[in-house]
């Protein structure tokens, strides 16, 4: 992202997120960018949708993505549930001898309800966005992926 990106959430000194509609206007909000941790200004004009932007000339490239990721984590932790879309995975086994074989796995759409959720937990040497325990004792690991279509 270039200078002047619209950031949907600011990070307060206590680590919580605030939206630009709730924040005090300008620098009074005392917020920083979730990506680069530099000061943000709450923009609340009459033309553009309310948003946060960096103060001055800044080369932050992940303020929007970091804000959305942090918001998703906080929502999961507070509500302790997530809706999972249907997932179809096709794997190809290419043995050394013989023909390649394909196998397709289908995971139906589901809802996971957690008793507890921990953010940024290490699981098998990987830092997961979230780790939750369900009522039946089974664990669920959640990784968020933020994507966007290119603007035309």
RANORKA-V672953 format. One record per backbone hydrogen bond with DSSP energy under -0.5 kcal/mol. NH is the residue of the N-H (numbers start at 1). CO is the residue of the C=O. Records with the same first field share a line. If there is no record, write none. Layout:
# RANORKA-V672953
NH: CO + CO
This chain:
# RANORKA-V672953
5: 2
7: 5 + 52
8: 6
10: 18
11: 32
12: 10 + 16
15: 12
18: 10
20: 8
22: 19
23: 19
26: 42
28: 25
29: 24 + 26
30: 27
32: 11
33: 38
37: 33
40: 31
41: 53
42: 26
43: 41 + 51
44: 42
51: 43
52: 7
53: 41
55: 39
56: 54
58: 56
66: 62
67: 63
68: 64
69: 65
70: 66
71: 67
72: 68
73: 69
74: 70
75: 71
76: 72
77: 73
78: 74
79: 75
80: 76
82: 112
84: 82 + 110
87: 107
89: 105
91: 89 + 103
93: 91 + 101
94: 92
95: 93
101: 93
103: 91
105: 89
107: 87
108: 106
110: 84
112: 82
113: 111
114: 80 + 112
115: 133
116: 133
118: 131
120: 129
121: 128
123: 126
126: 123
128: 121 + 126
129: 142
130: 142
131: 118
132: 140
133: 116
134: 138
135: 113
137: 134
140: 132
142: 130
147: 145
